[in-house]
Amino acid sequence: MDLQDQLKNLFPDHVSDESTNDSQKVKNGIWLQDEPIVCKYEKRKGKPITILEGYNGATEDFKKLAKELKTKLSVGGSFKDDKIIIQGDYRDKIMEMLKEKGFNVKRVGG
């Protein structure tokens, strides 16, 4: 029994308003936000990296997203300080994948 069912049992006369949950959409277990995720390109020690930041949902959701991106792109990367760091310049592919999932993405730099 999930939280919605428990609330219906406690308050049977209450009519839930589905429009209040539009800002907090959940798709495939990952919380989607209204603000765009920033996708930027940098070079560290001469090597290109792609950085994703600006996600304000649960840290575990962002970690799942990082793992999924690294697996699909077959590249290395890490999750540090609420940022996903992907080795290589994969901005176009990452932005396309995030848009398919329903995220708003903003490209920064280059």
C-alpha positions as CSV (number, residue, x, y, z in Angstrom):
1,M,0.0,0.0,0.0
2,D,1.6,3.3,-1.1
3,L,1.2,6.7,0.5
4,Q,-1.7,7.7,-1.8
5,D,-3.8,4.7,-0.7
6,Q,-3.0,5.4,3.0
7,L,-4.1,9.0,2.6
8,K,-7.3,8.0,0.9
9,N,-8.0,5.7,3.9
10,L,-7.4,8.4,6.4
11,F,-9.3,11.2,4.5
12,P,-12.0,9.6,2.3
13,D,-13.7,12.9,1.6
14,H,-10.6,14.6,0.3
15,V,-10.4,15.2,-3.5
16,S,-6.8,15.1,-4.6
17,D,-5.7,17.8,-7.0
18,E,-3.4,16.3,-9.7
19,S,-2.3,19.7,-11.0
20,T,-0.2,20.3,-7.8
21,N,2.0,17.4,-8.7
22,D,2.9,18.7,-12.2
23,S,6.1,20.4,-11.0
24,Q,7.2,17.1,-9.4
25,K,6.9,14.5,-12.2
26,V,8.5,11.1,-11.7
27,K,9.4,9.1,-14.8
28,N,11.2,5.7,-14.6
29,G,11.9,6.3,-11.0
30,I,13.7,9.6,-11.6
31,W,12.3,13.0,-10.5
32,L,12.0,15.5,-13.4
33,Q,12.4,19.1,-12.7
34,D,11.2,22.3,-14.3
35,E,14.6,24.1,-14.4
36,P,17.1,22.9,-17.0
37,I,20.1,20.7,-16.3
38,V,23.2,22.5,-17.4
39,C,25.4,20.6,-19.8
40,K,28.9,22.1,-20.2
41,Y,32.2,21.2,-21.7
42,E,35.6,21.7,-20.0
43,K,39.2,20.6,-20.4
44,R,41.0,19.3,-17.4
45,K,44.7,18.4,-17.7
46,G,44.3,18.6,-21.5
47,K,41.5,16.1,-21.6
48,P,37.9,16.9,-22.5
49,I,35.1,16.3,-20.0
50,T,31.3,16.9,-20.0
51,I,29.8,18.2,-16.8
52,L,26.1,18.0,-15.9
53,E,24.9,20.1,-13.0
54,G,21.8,21.9,-11.7
55,Y,19.7,18.9,-10.7
56,N,17.8,19.6,-7.5
57,G,16.1,16.3,-6.9
58,A,17.3,13.4,-4.8
59,T,20.9,12.6,-4.9
60,E,20.2,8.9,-5.5
61,D,18.2,9.7,-8.6
62,F,21.1,11.8,-10.0
63,K,23.5,8.9,-9.2
64,K,21.2,6.5,-11.1
65,L,21.2,8.9,-14.0
66,A,25.0,9.1,-14.0
67,K,25.3,5.3,-14.0
68,E,22.8,5.0,-16.8
69,L,24.6,7.7,-18.9
70,K,28.0,6.1,-18.4
71,T,26.7,2.6,-19.3
72,K,24.9,3.8,-22.5
73,L,27.9,5.8,-23.7
74,S,30.4,3.2,-22.6
75,V,32.7,5.8,-21.0
76,G,34.1,6.5,-17.6
77,G,33.0,9.2,-15.2
78,S,32.1,10.1,-11.7
79,F,29.6,11.8,-9.5
80,K,31.0,14.5,-7.2
81,D,29.6,17.6,-5.5
82,D,26.1,17.2,-7.1
83,K,27.7,17.1,-10.6
84,I,28.0,14.3,-13.1
85,I,31.4,14.3,-14.8
86,I,31.7,12.2,-18.0
87,Q,35.0,11.6,-19.7
88,G,35.0,13.0,-23.2
89,D,32.9,15.5,-25.2
90,Y,29.5,13.8,-25.4
91,R,27.3,16.9,-25.0
92,D,25.1,16.2,-28.0
93,K,24.5,12.6,-27.2
94,I,23.9,13.3,-23.5
95,M,21.5,16.2,-24.3
96,E,19.6,14.0,-26.7
97,M,19.3,11.2,-24.1
98,L,18.1,13.6,-21.4
99,K,15.5,15.1,-23.7
100,E,14.1,11.7,-24.5
101,K,13.8,11.1,-20.7
102,G,11.8,14.4,-20.4
103,F,14.5,16.7,-18.9
104,N,15.0,20.3,-19.9
105,V,18.7,20.7,-20.9
106,K,20.7,23.9,-21.4
107,R,24.0,23.8,-23.3
108,V,26.7,26.0,-21.9
109,G,30.1,26.7,-23.5
110,G,31.5,26.0,-26.9
